[in-house]
Every structure is written in C-alpha cells, then in structure tokens.
C-alpha cells in the first residue's frame, strides 16, 4: 500500500490524529497534523469531526467502516494521489493524462482552493477553459436558434422566424435559397461594377461624358435594392438593434449600401438646386470607390474569410511588426539608393520619396522595372535590399501564418464540439425527463 | 458480521464444486454497500449506488444480476467471498469510465488511443456522446484520423489483394502481364519496361517541343508550317508504344471498368487520343471548305498532347502525392483562390480609381487592371503596367504586402497535407518492399511463420467458433473455484498441489485439467490442420508423419521446420547446413517467443550456441534421451521435458544426422555411469560435460536412436505410435497419451509418475496457444485468457521444479538439449 513519509516537523505524538481513508479502493493512512495545514479541506474537516456524530461524517464521506475506522470516498484515486500533494508540498501538479477540467472538479470535491495549482499546470488549465468557454458561446448561439418556439407573442415569433431565415442559412430550405441569392447578387454587383468601367461598354451622356451603360446601371440598382431590403429585414428582425448595427459584418453591409443612396441624393440635389457641379461630381467619385466595400459582403458567406479576419485580428502585433520592418527597410534603402544613384546623369531616382516606390517594389520582389538602378553601387544596394526585404517579410509573417492555421483548425474543432455539446444536452435533458417519468 | 462470516463459509463451500445459488449472490450484494471491481488487475472500490446511476451500462447491469449465468455474462469472473468482480479489460480506460459513474462527466485519458477507448466504451455500454466537450474534440479528431488511416490501409490492401484473375481464360498469363506492366518492382523485366516507358514519354515531349521550332518546321502546299517528317515518325513510334501499353494493360486488367476509371489510365487515354483524332480529322476532311475549321480543331488537339507529360505520374510517387494533396486540400486551395480573387478585385478597383485620370494611363478599366493586380499580388511584376500617381503607388505598395500575406496564409495547410501524405506514401512503399522481400523469402522456403500468420488471419472465424464452443462453458463452470484460489498465494498452493505432493487429483481438479485438455486438443487440431495446408508443399512426406504432437512442435518453430528439405538434401555437407536464412528465420521465430516468461533463455544465445555447439550437443541429445528412457521414473529425469518450451527440430535434426551414422563406435560406456550422472539432478550439464558424455553413451542407446531414426513414421495414430516405440515402458502411459493425444507423449510417459508433469501438460498447450496469440491472432485472445485462468500460474510451478533440481547455469542450456532430444524422439517416431 502507499504510505506517506512523516514530515520531520511533526511534534510529539498524536495518536488519534491518524485517519485511514479509502479512495475508490486505494487505502491511505494520513496524519492529522499534516491534514490540518489546510483546515478548509474535506479531509481536515473529517479529521476534526471524526469524534462527533454520524450525520456529519456521512455528509463528508460516502461510507464509513467502523471496524477498520476507515472512511470511504467514492472518488477517483488517481486524482487524489495528485491532490494529496498539497498537504506536503503546498502545490499541486496535474498528472499528465487527466483532463484538467475533470481534475478541477476533483479539487472542488476535496475542498482545496484552485490557487494551489502550480503555474505550469495553470496555463494548461486556462487553455482548456478558454476552449470550453468558446464552445459554450457557440452552444449558446445554437440554443438560441432552437428556442424559437418558446417565444410568447406572435410578433416575437415572427421576428425569430425572420431572423432565422436571414441569418441561418442552414436552418431551412428558404433560408438557404436566400443565402444563395444574396451571394450571387454580391458577385453580380461586383462584376457589374468592374465591367461598367470598360470604355467600350460605356455610353456618352448629354454632357459628352462617358457614363455607365443603362442596363448595367439597372442591374446595379436592382442589386442595391436587394441589399437594402436584406439589410432592413435583418435590422428589423434582430433581437438587439444596437448590437446589430455595430457588428462588423453589418457595418460592411451598411457601407456597401450607403454610397448608392448618397450619390442618388447628391445628384438629385445637384440638378435641383444647381449646386456647384464640380464639387458634387468629386463627392460622387469618392463615394463610388466605396462601392468596393460590397465585395467584403462575401465574407458573410465564407468561413475561410471570417477565419482570415479572426487571424488578422489576433495577430495585429505581428502585422505592425511587418509594417515596421518594411517601413524601416524602405527608408534605409531608398535613401541609400537615392544617394548612390546621384552620380549617374540619367538617374531614375529623382528624390527620396520617389525612390520609396522603388524600394517597396524591390523589397517585395515585385520588380516592375519602371525604376531601376544604373550604377554598380546602386545595383549592389538593390541586391541587398531585395535580400533584406525577403527576410523582413518572412520573419513576421510566420507567426501570422501560425495564427491563421491555429484559428483555422480550431474553427473546425469548435464547430463539431459545439454540435456535440448540444446533442449531449439534449440527451441529458431527455434522460432527465425519462427518469422523471420512471419516478 | 457473524452472519456474513457464515455466509462466506457457505459460499466458499458451494463454489468449490457448484456455481453459487442466486440467494447467495443476493445476500452477498446486500451485505456490502461497496463493491470491489478488479479490472485487468487494478482493484477499484465503488459504492453500489454509484453504479445504479447508469442502470443500462454493464456495471449497472451487474447490480441486477442475481444468477450465476447472468453474472458471468456481465463480468468475466467474480468472488462472492471477497465481494470482488473481475473484468478482463484495459485498466487505464476503466479509471475514466468509473469516474463517469462517480461524477457524471466522461473524460478521456490523454494518452489513450481513441480507437481503443471507443472499444472500451462499447464494452462498458457507454455511448461516446457522453464525452465532455473538452475531450470530445480530441477524441473525434483522433478517431477520424485513425479511421481514415485504417481505411486507406484497407484500400491499399484491397488494391494489392484485389487482383483476382479467376473469372476468365488464361488467368495465369494475364496475371503475369499485369504484374509486368503495373508493378515495376515485381521483376527485372517489369523494371526495364517501366524505364523504357519513361524514356518514350520524355522522347515524345521533346519531339513535341522541337516541332514548334521554326527552323525545323516545313511549309506545306498552303504555305502553312507543318511537322517535320522525322519528328512525325518519332511521334508515331511513341504513340504506337503508348497505345500498345494501354491496350495490354486494359486486356490484362482484372476489372475493366475500374481500370477505365483510374485517373492514371484516363491520363494515358488522353495522351493517346488526340493523335488519333487529329489523323482522323485530317484524313476525313480533305475538302478545302472546312479546312480552316479543321485546322483549328487540330490545333486544340495538338495542345492536348502535352498531357502525356502527366504520364510520368505513373512512375513517380512524388507526382502522385502532389495530385492527391491537391485533391485532398481543395478546400484550402479554394480559400487561396478566394483570397486572391478578393484581393485582386479590391486593389484593381482601387488602383483604377486612383489612376484613371492620368494621361494615357494603362488602367483603362477595372478588368484591365485585374492583370496588374494579379501580377503584383503574386509578386511577379512584369512592369508592363505600373501605377504612376502617388495614390496609385500607395495602393500598389499595399497590394504587394497584401499579396505576400494572402498567398502565404493557406499554403502551410496545403503543405502540411502534402508532407503528411508524402510521408505516408514513403512508409507504404517501404512496407511494400518489406512484404515483397518476405514473400520472396517464403518462396525460397525459409519462412513459414508468415504463412502461418496469414493462415490464422484467414481462418480466424473458424477459430473463434471453436474457442467459443469449447472454452466458454467449461470456464463458466469452473471459474468460481479458480477464482477462489487466486487472491491469496494461490500460485504456491496450486503448483504444490499439482506438482509434488501425493493428493494429485481432487475431483474438480481432475475435471479441470481434462476438460482443459480437450479444449486445447481441439484448438491444436485446428492449428494443425492449418499448418498442414500451409506448409504441406514444402514438407518431406517422411518427415511429416501424421502425428499431431510433432506437428505442433513444428508449428512452434515453423520457420526452421520448413528448412528441413534442404538439410536433407545436403546431408554430406554437414558444416554448412545452417544457411543464413534459416538463422534469420529462427530469429524471427524466437522473437515471437520472447514475451513468454517461461523461456528462460535468450534467443540470441540460442543462435550462437546453435552455431557453435551443434555437434557437441548431439551426444547430449542422445544421452538425455537415453537417460530419460532409463530412469524415466525418477523425478530428475522427468524434469527435462518440462523445460522444453522451444523445440528446435532442424537443429537437432542436423546434429542427429551427423552424429548417429558414424557414432556407434563411440558408444561403449556402460550405462551405470550414465545413470549416476543422471541421478544427480543438479549436475551441471555444460558444454564440456556434454562432450564428455559423448563418450559415455551406451551402445543400447545408440542402437535405439539409430533404429528409431530410421523408422519411418508410418502409424498415424498417436497411441499406437507410443505403443510401438515405448514398449518397454509402463502400460499406464497410454492413459496419459489418451488424455492429451497430441501433446508430447514421450514427456508424459516418462514422467508418468510425477504429478508435476501433469501441470506441464496443462500448461504446454497453453504455450502453443500463447504463440498463436503472439503471432497476431487476436481471436485467440479469449482462448488464452481462459487457459491462463485454468492452469493457474504454470510458470511458478515450472520454475519451482527447476530450482529444486537443476541449479544455475545449466538451466539456460538445458532446454535446448531436451528440445533436441524431444525432437529426436519425434523424428524417430
């Protein structure tokens, strides 16, 4: 059997301070003064009340053998072997192989505070806990979807149904159809935006200016109307309006829609009140660029893009690092190139800001060839800058990639885990119901 | 307390002969609040009420079982007296399962294999859905991974094994052709064919490229350039080769449709077809009217000729794994393309708005600037279009960085897929090579053990049936009494009971052994049948005989036994009888035994000894044989057979053959000395002593052995055999021989007087089964388990015997001698 060494500081003899416990079949002899170092713990309580009445004892342990003076606990002996360490070493290490969540439960049973857990195991535990909370969040979302039928009023139920229709493409066939239509309309509108700029397809308007083809314009308007309708329906059905408008995806949606209407109002205002036509047109131009935002609407339909945004968000620091490296490199090498190329009479490096462009193109190994060094020294500098650029990009990119891979893998795991969790809940509920029935 | 004590006595008495009454079981259950569960040797203690929480699981059912039979269905064994229930399962997994009962949360031990954990869950009747989410993700990931791997392995096996050529005519030839064309590793000719094929591919692609050189082209009557005639000939030859290859493959393929569907064969077809289509089109449309159109079509088909370079994939694993990787990671590839497309969209429109007001800008429209964005994002940078305004340059810079990022992100996932697959492919290639080497060795006749393994795999189901039939009821019947012995020093008790003292054979024990023997016998018969079918072609009819016991010996050493014909062939070349391959095979064989604790010698040592002392042992063989025969009644004599866990037929065979023909002159010494030597059990029979014993051989013995060696094993029935050979022995032997027909009967008759022999008799069948088990037939697991339970701690019994009679260093060598002797006897018979 497994005996524990007697601590040296044990003073005197304490005959009745010894208790023997049986944890799931493993018998241990424990000394009272050791146990009393943590008077809050279950074992210490047991020790202190061992002379008292039966009720207290049975509340503390599962079984008591009066013949052998043995307390029985129906717990995991493996975890106990780790937990008992706290009485001797003041810290606990989770035995590899035991799930930390499970171990924490055991610690709670033995009424030992979590703070005695050693640092090395704590990080492991927190990792697991994070994962669990993420799963719990997902589960909450899924459960919310399932709770449609429990809404009381009719309007609420309608709202729920609409919400599910618009936001959960997996919930029903119409929802899926809507998702597909919305996806296609994003693609079409993006295509129309691109094609509209081809000069051959443009028509001249009254002022002899090239404007978009009327049919393309019509398609664009139709898409915009669809987007608007979609956005409004979503907004109407969302349970939390403020949360909805502030969320990233919906902000993108808004940005994709807004320019269209602004341009519409501006042109109508411009024609009506004869405001300064040039200003209006400039504003319209600026807003046209914002139409690009509609491409981001694709992110709603692709989990890969969402992963990318997550990964980039979680690796902002590395991105900053990347930009900093690049910035430093650009400054250094463009300045060097500028000074070195000054000796050449037909230099392409007219100024340092001018050579920034060259530095970027060289360091990212793009190399258009519009600006290139002509002196030997400048060429050497270009070679060095190219090497530095490769390194400067490669170094910070690695953690970013790592983040991406981790997020990507985790996403998949979480998805299955959340689904499983819901199933488990259902099962447990079902069992509870069944048990009630049998009772 | 008093009552429970009474009860205990009661149960103990009843279980000694009969299964306990339901009343006893119920009483025992009501006596204790707790229950002890012994799972694979690890004791656990748990409250009954904890088990009640999940009444439909195996442990929950345990609570409701009140009869012996139902209890035995739920657990493997139990002991009411100790309130202990035994389950023969993996103890590691059980900890987490028991915790599920206690806490309601099912967690998984981290180091457990997911598959085995799921099996355990199945056994304990717990649904895997109860796994907590923190462990569940890992569990499913692992399980999927394992399943995928297993599936791939199975597919591979099927691919290899699935080439069935039984349905149509000339299957043999077709199989040969198939091997020749599809498996370049199978023969030299196949390899040469593969190389020729590669050369043709390279040649044809070179010809294709050269054809487009203006210098080599010729102008036809329309002023259009056409193919160089020499190159056209090369092309024709190549195509002819490809066509021939494809047709032969198609004809020889076992499944035409599968062949047609195979991606590699589709590529082959695509490489051939364009040529024929071109010929057809140009020949059939000579009219000038359609000429232009035809030419265009022909051009398209010319481009398709490029596909033939993909034919190289057939000859390169790297290309295949690349293809497979792309197939497997299409998700990530899609992601990559999506990222790129979005980036291109965004940056091209941005740069268009930035640059469009510039004088003679090249960014005329967004689609036009797509090209710029692509070239910039992939960091190719031709420089045909580049931004000129400041805003455009800023966009361009961002585009570069974004491109680097976006392309780099999904690639590691793809790379990961690739490296995993590539590694796997390499591993499989190696495994395939190993298997082929083994097959070659098998063909050469040096390894049978592999044969055996396969035989077992094939007849596993049959085996299962037998095991279940013969073992289960018996075990059920007797186990309580056995179980009762185990907890407290049962080993010593049983071994002493069985081996030394007089009271051999309390009724239930007798039944125990006999029934066990019957089971064993059945198993062995199975085994023998299988080995017979497996190794028949290699065996000399004379050596074979039909004695089951001998066959068993041969099976145990399948490897060497197969080598025998060659030994027989080179009888005069005594010195080199052991070819390297046989040693190898012996190693492979011996490693099988290593796990068995009863073998107290290392196989490596055996080989060494085998090599050096082959001849010096042979006298000892003869001698020990003699000794056994002479003083069979003595306990020391009978000890030797017990120490013979491995018999080495070929070794003894060699030795004997060498030794006996010219040895009769040596055997002059009176047997008295021999006997005295024998009588002193602990005499260290070292090499030297064996050598000296050589001269001690009595003429009688040598005569006997030579005679026996010449006696062909004619009689098929073991009992009659024993009768013919051991005529000078006690007739009571036959009883033992009857009891376990095919087990080494000479052992038994020699040691007939001593009960310890019976212990061995009980354990030796187990030995053979053990070996079966180690050879990888899991199906025998149950059988082994049962037997192990029945003949309790045979190891101890044997070892005790050993220590009492033979001392120290001799032990390691002794078994060999005995083995030799034993086999000599076998031979003789």
Interface residues (C-beta under 8 A of the other chain):
Chain A: X22 X24 X25 X62 X63 X67 X72 X74 X75 X76 X77 X78 X96 X97 X98 X99 X100 X101 X102 X105 X128 X131 X132 X135 X190 X193 X194 X195 X197 X198 X199 X285 X288 X289 X292 X295 X296 X298 X302 X304 X305 X308 X311 X322 X323 X326 X356 X357 X360 X361 X364 X365 X366 X367 X368 X369 X370 X393 X397 X400 X401 X404 X405 X408 X413 X414 X416 X417 X418 X420 X421 X423 X424 X427
Chain B: X1 X33 X34 X36 X37 X43 X44 X45 X46 X47 X50 X95 X98 X99 X102 X103 X105 X107 X108 X109 X110 X111 X127 X129 X130 X131 X132 X133 X134 X135 X136 X137 X140 X141 X334 X335 X338 X339 X342 X345 X346 X348 X349 X350 X352 X353 X356 X364 X365 X366 X367 X368 X370 X375 X376 X379 X380 X381 X382 X383 X386 X393 X396 X397 X400 X401 X403 X404 X405 X408 X409 X410 X411 X412 X413 X416
